[in-house]
């Protein structure tokens, strides 16, 4: 029998029902973005202090934000996580994931370069991965100015951001991005064909259900011919061997659950060091709901400690 949904997650569902707000998959993308952003003050605690949060622009003009962890000095040369936010490639930005990025920086003792990549449907696949890849190259090429160690780079993100990070890890293995030390995949999307059994389990009553994932996919990847492209579906890459060591978080109440667990299993089977954590009673999106879903704070801490170990000198 599946684990019961954690009471804190049930509280979120009750709040959403009481609010009467429409489901995002019934909305236009711009309105869905605004609704998602409006939930941040309710669902997330105040962002923790860091030593620095610096606004940047990549050469293409894409916005980014560099966080340096609390207690670090300006002269310290730090390892760096290049971070991609979640939001189904359709919504989310630097501010919606500010708490998570700062928490990872402080918990791992590393710099975090968060990327405000272009969103669908205005900018469809592969725009997001192109922007994220640019950020990884920027981090390596400007390491001195940023105060980071180009030999200790990681990629990571949640949900859609985890998808981009997994793709970037494959690109780095193949010499298309700078070498990586680690990848941090937090309930990642890894297979856009949406054929895993967990899609049939979660069709109603959760923030993310099957038709919601179809809505995201239709905005980002409207052409079914692109669904099996490894740059969209890293689980469908011919080989995962040789990619950076990984931390993979999956949660039980999530259409993406099975593809995430299968990705972790494939990494292990193909010789990649991987730490896989499965939170059976937690739902998708909990890491950005941690003002209410208290176990998410422990999951963030676990991810940060794994990242710290993966970036250790």
C-alpha positions in Angstrom: 0.0 0.0 0.0 1.3 3.5 -0.7 2.3 5.8 2.2 -0.5 8.2 3.2 0.1 11.8 2.1 1.9 13.8 4.8 -0.5 15.9 6.8 1.3 19.1 5.8 0.7 18.3 2.2 -3.0 17.7 3.0 -3.1 21.1 4.5 -1.8 22.6 1.3 -4.5 20.8 -0.7 -7.2 22.1 1.7 -5.9 25.6 1.4 -6.0 25.4 -2.4 -9.5 24.1 -2.4 -10.7 26.8 0.0 -9.1 29.5 -2.1 -11.2 28.5 -5.1 -8.3 29.5 -7.5 -8.4 27.8 -10.9 -5.9 25.1 -11.8 -3.0 26.4 -13.8 -3.7 23.9 -16.7 -7.0 25.7 -17.3 -5.3 29.1 -17.6 -3.2 31.0 -20.1 0.5 30.9 -19.4 0.9 34.5 -18.4 -2.0 34.3 -15.8 -0.6 31.0 -14.5 2.8 32.6 -14.0 1.2 35.4 -11.9 -0.8 32.9 -9.8 2.3 30.8 -9.2 4.4 33.8 -8.1 1.6 35.1 -5.9 1.8 31.9 -3.8 5.4 32.4 -2.8 4.8 34.6 0.4 2.3 32.0 1.6 4.1 28.8 0.8 7.7 29.8 1.5 9.4 31.1 4.6 11.5 34.3 4.5 14.7 33.7 2.5 17.8 33.1 4.6 20.6 35.6 4.7 23.6 35.0 2.5 26.9 36.7 2.2 26.0 38.1 -1.2 23.2 38.0 -3.8 24.5 39.7 -7.0 22.4 40.4 -10.0 24.1 39.4 -13.3 23.5 39.3 -17.0 24.9 36.5 -19.2 26.3 37.6 -22.6 23.0 36.9 -24.3 21.2 39.2 -21.9 19.7 36.4 -19.8 19.3 37.4 -16.2 21.1 35.4 -13.5 21.8 35.8 -9.8 25.0 34.8 -7.9 24.6 33.7 -4.3 27.6 33.4 -2.0 26.9 31.5 1.3 26.7 33.0 4.7 30.1 33.2 6.4 32.1 33.3 3.2 34.5 36.1 2.5 34.7 38.0 -0.8 38.2 36.6 -1.4 37.1 33.0 -0.9 37.2 30.8 -4.1 34.1 28.6 -3.8 32.7 25.6 -5.7 29.6 26.5 -7.6 26.1 25.1 -8.4 24.5 26.3 -11.6 20.9 26.2 -10.7 17.7 26.0 -12.8 14.3 26.7 -11.2 11.3 24.5 -11.7 7.9 25.6 -13.1 7.3 23.3 -16.0 9.5 25.4 -18.4 6.4 27.8 -18.4 6.6 29.7 -15.1 9.0 30.3 -12.2 11.9 32.8 -12.0 14.8 33.9 -9.8 12.4 35.1 -7.1 10.1 32.1 -6.9 13.2 29.9 -6.1 15.2 32.5 -4.1 14.6 30.6 -0.8 15.7 27.2 -2.3 18.8 28.7 -4.0 19.9 30.5 -0.8 19.3 27.4 1.3 21.4 25.3 -1.0 24.2 27.9 -1.0 24.3 28.0 2.8 23.8 24.3 3.3 26.5 23.3 0.8 28.9 26.1 1.5 29.0 26.9 -2.3 28.2 29.7 -4.6 24.9 29.2 -6.6 24.5 30.8 -10.0 20.7 30.8 -10.6 19.5 31.3 -14.2 16.4 33.1 -15.3 16.1 31.0 -18.5 13.6 31.8 -21.2 10.1 30.4 -20.7 7.6 28.6 -23.0 5.4 29.1 -24.9 7.1 32.3 -26.0 10.4 30.4 -26.2 10.0 26.7 -26.8 12.5 23.8 -26.7 15.4 24.0 -26.8 15.6 27.6 -25.6 15.7 26.8 -21.9 18.5 24.3 -22.3 20.4 26.8 -24.5 20.2 29.4 -21.8 21.2 27.0 -19.0 24.1 25.7 -21.0 25.2 29.3 -21.6 25.2 29.8 -17.8 27.4 26.8 -17.2 29.9 28.0 -19.8 29.7 31.5 -18.3 30.5 30.2 -14.8 33.6 28.4 -16.1 34.8 31.3 -18.3 34.3 33.9 -15.6 35.4 32.0 -12.6 38.0 34.5 -11.5 35.6 37.4 -11.5 32.9 35.4 -9.8 35.2 34.0 -7.1 34.4 30.4 -8.0 36.6 27.3 -8.7 36.0 26.2 -12.3 37.2 22.7 -11.4 34.3 22.3 -8.9 31.1 23.0 -10.8 27.8 21.3 -10.4 24.4 21.5 -12.1 21.1 21.2 -10.4 17.5 22.1 -10.2 14.0 21.0 -9.3 11.3 19.6 -11.6 11.8 21.2 -15.0 15.1 22.6 -13.6 16.1 19.0 -12.8 15.4 18.1 -16.4 17.7 20.9 -17.6 20.5 19.8 -15.2 20.3 16.2 -16.3 20.6 17.2 -19.9 23.5 19.5 -19.0 25.3 16.7 -17.3 25.1 14.6 -20.5 26.4 17.6 -22.5 29.3 18.0 -20.1 30.2 14.3 -20.5 30.2 14.7 -24.2 32.5 17.8 -24.1 29.8 20.3 -25.0 30.0 22.0 -21.5 32.7 22.4 -19.0 33.5 19.3 -16.8 31.2 18.8 -13.9 31.7 17.4 -10.4 28.1 16.7 -9.5 24.4 16.9 -10.5 21.6 17.6 -8.1 18.2 16.4 -9.5 15.2 17.3 -7.4 12.1 15.4 -8.6 13.3 15.8 -12.1 11.3 15.4 -15.4 13.3 12.9 -17.4 10.9 11.4 -20.0 8.6 13.6 -22.0 6.7 10.7 -23.5 4.8 10.5 -20.2 4.3 6.8 -20.4 5.4 5.7 -16.9 2.8 4.1 -14.6 2.9 7.0 -12.1 1.1 9.1 -14.7 -1.9 6.8 -14.3 -1.8 7.1 -10.5 -1.9 10.9 -10.1 -4.8 12.3 -12.2 -6.7 14.3 -9.6 -6.4 16.3 -6.4 -2.7 17.3 -6.4 -0.9 20.5 -7.5 0.7 18.5 -10.3 -1.4 15.8 -12.1 -1.1 14.1 -15.4 -3.1 16.7 -17.4 -0.9 19.4 -15.9 2.2 17.7 -17.1 0.6 17.4 -20.6 -0.1 21.2 -20.4 3.5 22.0 -19.6 4.7 19.6 -22.3 2.4 21.1 -24.9 3.8 24.6 -24.2 7.5 23.6 -24.2 7.4 20.7 -26.6 4.4 20.9 -28.9 5.9 18.6 -31.5 5.6 15.0 -30.5 8.7 14.2 -32.6 10.8 16.0 -30.1 9.6 14.1 -27.0 12.2 11.3 -27.4 15.1 13.7 -28.0 17.6 13.2 -25.2 17.8 17.0 -24.7 14.1 16.8 -23.7 14.1 13.3 -22.3 17.5 12.4 -20.8 16.1 9.0 -19.7 16.0 8.2 -23.4 19.7 8.9 -24.0 21.6 6.0 -25.4 23.9 5.9 -22.4 24.2 7.6 -19.1 27.7 6.2 -18.4 30.3 8.8 -17.5 28.1 11.6 -16.3 28.8 13.4 -13.1 27.8 11.7 -9.8 24.3 12.5 -8.8 21.8 13.1 -6.0 18.3 12.2 -7.2 15.3 13.1 -5.1 11.9 11.6 -5.9 8.6 12.0 -4.1 5.7 9.6 -3.9 2.8 11.8 -4.9 4.1 12.9 -8.3 3.4 11.9 -11.9 7.2 12.2 -12.4 7.9 9.7 -9.6 8.6 6.6 -11.7 10.7 8.2 -14.4 12.8 9.9 -11.7 13.4 6.6 -9.9 14.2 4.9 -13.2 16.7 7.6 -13.9 18.5 7.0 -10.6 18.4 3.2 -11.2 19.9 3.7 -14.7 22.7 5.9 -13.4 23.6 3.2 -10.8 23.4 0.4 -13.4 25.6 2.3 -15.8 28.3 2.9 -13.2 27.5 6.5 -12.1 27.8 7.1 -8.3 24.3 8.1 -7.2 22.5 8.8 -4.0 18.8 8.3 -4.4 16.3 9.6 -1.9 12.6 8.8 -2.1 10.1 10.7 0.1 7.1 8.4 -0.2 4.6 10.7 1.6 5.5 14.0 -0.1 4.0 15.6 -3.2 5.7 17.3 -6.2 6.6 21.0 -5.5 7.1 20.6 -1.8 10.6 22.1 -1.8 9.0 25.5 -2.6 6.1 24.9 -0.1 8.3 24.5 3.0 6.7 27.2 5.1 3.9 24.6 5.4 5.4 21.3 4.3 8.0 21.1 7.1 9.6 17.8 6.0 10.7 19.7 2.8 13.2 21.6 5.0 14.9 18.3 5.9 14.9 17.3 2.2 16.6 20.6 1.3 19.2 20.0 4.0 19.8 16.5 2.8 20.3 17.7 -0.8 22.6 20.5 0.3 24.8 18.1 2.3 25.0 15.7 -0.6 26.0 18.7 -2.8 28.6 19.7 -0.3 30.1 16.3 -0.4 30.0 16.1 -4.2 31.9 19.4 -4.5 34.4 18.7 -1.8 38.0 19.6 -2.8 
